């Protein structure tokens, strides 16, 4: 901004709103970056869904059908079906945990089941 002012170059006023500077996404990204789980392809996933990390496996659970459609474009997923969200996992060995997450967030699931997952939520 100093250089722009010095050379009288007009620029838009910075107004914030950068995804990477927001508190919640930034805290979510750090453990994923530390484990090299974010790639150019998976960066989109950081902006959607509910996120969990267990045994260095990253899980993203969709919150609605729009997010499910995005998640279902990836290879390592548990496809959403009637009342159940789609789940992305960063490795196929996470399939059993993905099923637990899918069941916990399925339509009609109890709050008690969701509370169990708080320890692995990022």
N, C-alpha and C positions, 0 to 999 in steps of 0.2 A: 504494500500500500504506500510505503514511503517513496519507493521508486516511481510509482505511478503519479504520485503528487509532484515529485521533483521534476518529472518530464511532462507534466500536465496531460497525462493519459487518463481519459475518463474510464471509470470502472464502476460496476454495480456495488451498492452498499452490502457488505457481508451481513446476512441476516440469520445465520445459524441454520439449523435443520439438517446438518450433515449427519447421515446415518452413523458414521464411524465415531462421531463425537457425542452421540446420545449415550446416556449412562447405561441403560439396560443392554443394548446391543454390544457396547464396548466390553462389558463384563462377561458377556456370552462368548465373544470372539477370542478373548485372551487364552482360555484353556484349549480352544480348538487350534489356535495358531501355534501354541507351545507344543502340540502333538502333531503338527503338520497335517491336520485333517481338512483344512480349507484349500481348495484348488480353484482355478478359474471357473471350472464347471460347477462346483458346489457352493460358490459364493452366494448365489441366489437363495440357497436354503437358509442362510444366516438371517434373512429378512422375513421369514415366514415361520409359522408353526410354534410348537412347544419343543424345547430342546433338552436333551438328557445326555449324560456321559457316564458310561460304565465300562470298566476294564478297557479303556482307550477306544471304545466304540461310541461313535456319535450317533444319536437317534434324533430324528425330527418327526414329530407327530403333527399331522395336518389338523387345522381347526375347522375347516369347511371344505366344500366340494372344489372350490377354486384352488385351494392349496393342495388338495389331493391330486388334482390334475397335474399340477407342477411336479409334485413328488413322484408321481407315477412315470415320469419321463426318465428317471434314473434307473440304473441296473439293479442295485441292491435295495430292493423295496419289498414291503409286505403290502400288497394291493388293498385298497379300501374296498369294502363291500357293505352292503345293507347295514347302515347304522354304525359302521366301524371306519375310523380314519385310516388314511394311507400312512405308512411309516417308512422313512428312509433310514438305512443304517450304513455306516461307513465300512462295513465288512460283513460278508455273508455269515460269519460265525456268530453274529448277533441276532440270528433269526428267532431263537427262543425268547430272548429279552424283548424283541420287537413285538412278538405275539402278546406278551404280558402288557406292554404299553398299549397296544391296540385294544385289548380287552378292557383295560382300565379307563380308556377314553371313549369307549363305545357308548352309543345311545343307551341310556338307562343304567349306566354303571354308577355304583355308589361313590359318594365322596370319600368314604373310608378307603376304597381301593386307590383313589387318586392321591391321598395323603401318604400312602406307602412310598410313592415315587418321588417325594420331595427330596430325599437324600441324594438322588442322582440327577436332579434337575440343575441345569446351568442357566 
